[in-house]
Amino acid sequence: MRASRGIGRGLAGLSALVALAGPARAMPGLLPPELVIGGGWSMAVNGEPGTGGAAGTLAMQWPVSPRWSFGAGLFAQDMGTAVTTLHDSNTGEPLGEVATTHRWSYGLEWRGEAGIRQVGQLHWFWNGGFGYARQERDERGTVNDAVSGITASTGLSALWQTKGAQAFGATLEYRHQFVDTDPSPDRATRCMTAQIEWRWKSIPKP
């Protein structure tokens, strides 16, 4: 239930970001925005559970120079799931594994990106973000710990730019969450994600 509400908030944010694309094209001197969609896996989580899981990014960014772009993005990271083995109460034989505790995080951030190298159609970018995130731990769907705080990220992207409006590539990113761990020492403060990305930007008509 909580996860569904979080996804709902993410979809609402997606609608807002997409709606921004239209007005941007009409503003003199501002180039059309670039849509960034990424999906992959989280890893190196220092909280518990910290086995990692699915990760996703949705962003819209506007080029302000040939090298720099700025915008905003949504992100969500499944940080891990703990499992336990069920046993038959009479025989003690294992019946299989079931998920018990789950941790995930989601948020919104401002982001900037700079081109650092280009070799033919292969482009290398550095990116950084700063925003606000919420982290939740639940047990069989019931949230038993939650915290919100500032988050910062940095990463490296390699993208293959097609001759059209699309680009494909991968991003490796580090994220830090500035949350209070005293009430719950198993809260995560850092993790990494590896994602495959698809990007699209409209080409201005001459």
C-alpha positions as CSV (number, residue, x, y, z in Angstrom):
1,M,0.0,0.0,0.0
2,R,2.7,2.5,0.9
3,A,4.7,1.5,-2.1
4,S,1.7,2.1,-4.3
5,R,1.3,5.6,-2.9
6,G,5.0,6.2,-3.5
7,I,4.6,5.1,-7.1
8,G,1.6,7.3,-7.4
9,R,3.5,10.3,-6.3
10,G,6.3,9.4,-8.7
11,L,3.8,9.3,-11.6
12,A,2.4,12.7,-10.6
13,G,5.9,14.1,-10.7
14,L,6.4,12.5,-14.1
15,S,3.3,14.3,-15.4
16,A,4.7,17.6,-14.1
17,L,8.1,17.1,-15.7
18,V,6.5,16.2,-19.0
19,A,4.3,19.2,-18.9
20,L,7.3,21.4,-18.5
21,A,8.6,20.3,-21.9
22,G,5.9,22.2,-23.8
23,P,6.4,25.7,-22.4
24,A,10.2,25.3,-22.7
25,R,10.0,25.1,-26.4
26,A,8.1,28.4,-26.6
27,M,10.5,30.4,-24.5
28,P,12.9,32.4,-26.6
29,G,16.6,31.5,-26.3
30,L,15.9,28.2,-24.4
31,L,16.7,25.0,-26.2
32,P,14.2,22.0,-25.9
33,P,14.7,19.8,-22.9
34,E,16.1,16.3,-22.9
35,L,14.1,13.4,-21.4
36,V,16.2,10.9,-19.4
37,I,14.8,7.4,-18.5
38,G,17.0,4.9,-16.7
39,G,16.5,1.5,-15.1
40,G,18.9,-0.9,-13.4
41,W,20.0,-2.2,-10.0
42,S,21.1,-0.7,-6.7
43,M,24.2,-2.2,-4.9
44,A,26.7,-1.5,-2.1
45,V,23.9,-0.5,0.3
46,N,25.2,0.0,3.8
47,G,21.8,-0.4,5.6
48,E,19.9,-3.5,6.5
49,P,18.5,-5.1,4.6
50,G,21.0,-4.0,2.0
51,T,20.9,-6.7,-0.7
52,G,20.0,-4.2,-3.4
53,G,17.2,-4.3,-5.9
54,A,15.6,-2.5,-8.8
55,A,16.4,1.2,-9.4
56,G,14.9,3.8,-11.7
57,T,15.4,7.4,-12.8
58,L,13.2,9.9,-14.7
59,A,14.6,13.3,-15.4
60,M,14.1,16.4,-17.6
61,Q,17.1,18.7,-18.3
62,W,17.7,21.8,-20.3
63,P,21.0,22.6,-22.1
64,V,22.3,26.0,-21.1
65,S,25.5,25.7,-23.1
66,P,27.1,23.2,-25.5
67,R,28.6,21.5,-22.4
68,W,26.2,22.0,-19.5
69,S,22.6,20.9,-18.8
70,F,20.4,21.5,-15.7
71,G,17.1,20.2,-14.7
72,A,15.2,18.0,-12.2
73,G,14.6,14.3,-11.7
74,L,12.8,11.6,-9.8
75,F,14.5,8.5,-8.5
76,A,13.5,5.3,-6.7
77,Q,15.8,2.6,-5.3
78,D,14.9,-0.8,-3.9
79,M,17.7,-1.1,-1.3
80,G,17.1,-4.7,-0.2
81,T,14.9,-7.5,1.0
82,A,15.5,-9.9,3.9
83,V,14.2,-13.4,3.6
84,T,13.7,-16.2,6.1
85,T,13.1,-20.0,5.7
86,L,9.8,-21.4,6.8
87,H,9.9,-24.8,8.5
88,D,7.2,-27.4,9.0
89,S,6.1,-27.2,12.7
90,N,5.9,-30.9,13.0
91,T,8.8,-32.3,11.0
92,G,11.1,-29.3,11.0
93,E,11.6,-29.7,7.2
94,P,12.2,-26.4,5.3
95,L,9.2,-25.3,3.3
96,G,10.8,-22.5,1.3
97,E,11.8,-18.9,1.7
98,V,9.6,-15.9,2.3
99,A,10.3,-12.1,2.3
100,T,10.2,-10.5,5.7
101,T,11.8,-7.0,5.8
102,H,12.1,-4.6,2.9
103,R,13.8,-1.2,2.5
104,W,13.5,1.3,-0.3
105,S,14.0,5.0,-1.0
106,Y,12.5,7.6,-3.4
107,G,12.8,11.3,-3.9
108,L,13.2,14.4,-6.1
109,E,16.4,16.3,-6.9
110,W,17.8,19.1,-8.9
111,R,20.5,17.8,-11.3
112,G,23.3,19.1,-13.4
113,E,25.4,17.4,-16.1
114,A,28.6,18.3,-17.9
115,G,30.1,16.8,-21.0
116,I,33.7,15.7,-20.3
117,R,34.7,13.8,-23.5
118,Q,33.5,12.8,-26.9
119,V,34.9,10.2,-29.3
120,G,32.8,10.0,-32.4
121,Q,29.2,9.3,-31.4
122,L,30.3,8.1,-27.9
123,H,29.8,10.9,-25.3
124,W,31.0,10.8,-21.6
125,F,29.2,12.9,-19.0
126,W,29.6,13.7,-15.3
127,N,26.4,14.4,-13.4
128,G,25.5,15.5,-9.9
129,G,22.3,16.0,-8.0
130,F,21.0,17.5,-4.8
131,G,17.5,17.1,-3.4
132,Y,15.2,15.4,-0.9
133,A,14.4,11.8,-0.3
134,R,12.3,9.5,1.9
135,Q,13.5,6.1,3.1
136,E,11.1,3.4,4.3
137,R,11.4,0.0,5.9
138,D,8.4,-2.3,5.9
139,E,7.7,-5.8,7.2
140,R,5.2,-7.7,4.9
141,G,3.8,-4.4,3.7
142,T,3.6,-2.6,7.0
143,V,6.0,0.4,7.4
144,N,7.8,0.2,10.7
145,D,10.5,2.8,10.1
146,A,10.6,5.9,7.9
147,V,12.9,8.9,7.6
148,S,13.3,11.9,5.2
149,G,16.3,14.1,4.5
150,I,18.6,15.7,2.1
151,T,20.3,13.6,-0.6
152,A,23.2,14.1,-2.9
153,S,24.4,12.1,-5.9
154,T,27.2,12.0,-8.4
155,G,27.9,9.7,-11.3
156,L,29.4,9.0,-14.7
157,S,27.5,8.3,-17.9
158,A,28.6,6.9,-21.3
159,L,26.1,7.5,-24.1
160,W,25.9,6.5,-27.8
161,Q,24.3,9.4,-29.6
162,T,22.3,8.3,-32.7
163,K,22.1,10.5,-35.8
164,G,18.5,11.3,-34.7
165,A,17.1,12.5,-31.4
166,Q,17.9,9.4,-29.3
167,A,20.8,8.3,-27.2
168,F,21.5,5.0,-25.4
169,G,24.0,4.2,-22.7
170,A,24.8,3.4,-19.1
171,T,25.3,5.3,-15.9
172,L,27.1,4.4,-12.7
173,E,26.1,6.6,-9.7
174,Y,26.8,7.1,-6.0
175,R,24.1,8.4,-3.8
176,H,24.4,9.6,-0.2
177,Q,21.4,10.2,2.1
178,F,21.9,12.5,5.1
179,V,19.5,10.8,7.6
180,D,19.6,10.3,11.3
181,T,20.7,6.8,12.1
182,D,20.5,7.0,15.9
183,P,16.8,5.9,16.2
184,S,17.5,3.0,13.8
185,P,21.1,2.1,13.1
186,D,20.2,-0.1,10.1
187,R,19.1,2.9,8.0
188,A,21.1,3.3,4.8
189,T,23.1,6.4,4.2
190,R,24.8,5.4,0.9
191,C,24.4,3.1,-2.1
192,M,25.4,2.9,-5.7
193,T,23.3,2.2,-8.8
194,A,24.1,0.9,-12.3
195,Q,21.5,1.8,-14.9
196,I,20.8,1.5,-18.6
197,E,19.6,4.8,-20.0
198,W,17.5,6.0,-22.9
199,R,17.4,9.7,-23.8
200,W,15.4,11.7,-26.2
201,K,15.4,15.4,-27.1
202,S,13.5,17.2,-29.8
203,I,15.6,18.7,-32.6
204,P,14.6,22.4,-33.2
205,K,13.2,23.0,-36.6
206,P,15.3,25.4,-38.8
